[in-house]
Amino acid sequence: MSALQKLQEKIEEWRVDHEGLKSENAQLKVELENSSGAQGEKDMLIESLRNELREKDEEIEKIITQVETLLS
């Protein structure tokens, strides 16, 4: 096997490896985007639940104030 043939085989091997790495990189980018989107949705849900909790706390405070007024 000549040096040129060995070099051509090595280049082809590297090309195949490079294509595989590009494909894997593209897949990882998609996974990262999906997980980022899911995290954003979770953050929005958490904020929504916090707002709901805050509103419930305010309602409870109003009720407590009304009960205290009635009892005094």
N, C-alpha and C positions, 0 to 999 in steps of 0.2 A: 504494500500500500504506500503510495507516494505521500510526500508531505502535503501536497496540494489537496489530495483526497481527504487526508486526516483533518486538514484545516476546514474543508467544506463540510465534513461531517460535524465538526465541532460548532461551526457557525449555524448549521441547521439545528443542532441540539439546543443551542442558546436561543435561536429564534422561537422554537417550540416552547421552551421554558418561559421566554418573554411573553408570548401570547397567553400562556397559562396564568402568569402573574397578572397580566392586564385584565383577564377575565375575573380572576379572584378579587382584584382591586375594585372592579366595577360592582361586583356582588357585595363587597364589604361597604362600599359607598351607599348602596341601596339600603342595606341593613341599618346603617348609621342614620340615614334620613328617616327611615321608618321608626326607629327607636326615639329619635329626636321629636318626631311628630307625636308619638304616643306620650312622651314626657310632657310635651306642651299641653296635650289634652288633660293629662292628670293634674298639671298645675292649675289649669282653668277650673277643673272640678273641685280641687282643694279650695281655691279662692271663692268659688260659688258656695261651697259648704260653710266656709268661714263667714261669709256675708249672711247666710241663712241663720247660722248660730248667733251672730250679733243681733239680728232682728228678733230672734226668739228671746234672747236675753233682755232686750229692750221691752218686749211685750211682758215678760215676767216682772220686770221692774215696775211697769205701769200697774199691773195687777196688784203687786205688793203695796204700792202707794195707795191704790184705791181701797184695799182691805184695811190698811192702817188708818185711812181717813174714816172709814165706816166704824172702826173699833174705838176711835177716840171721841 
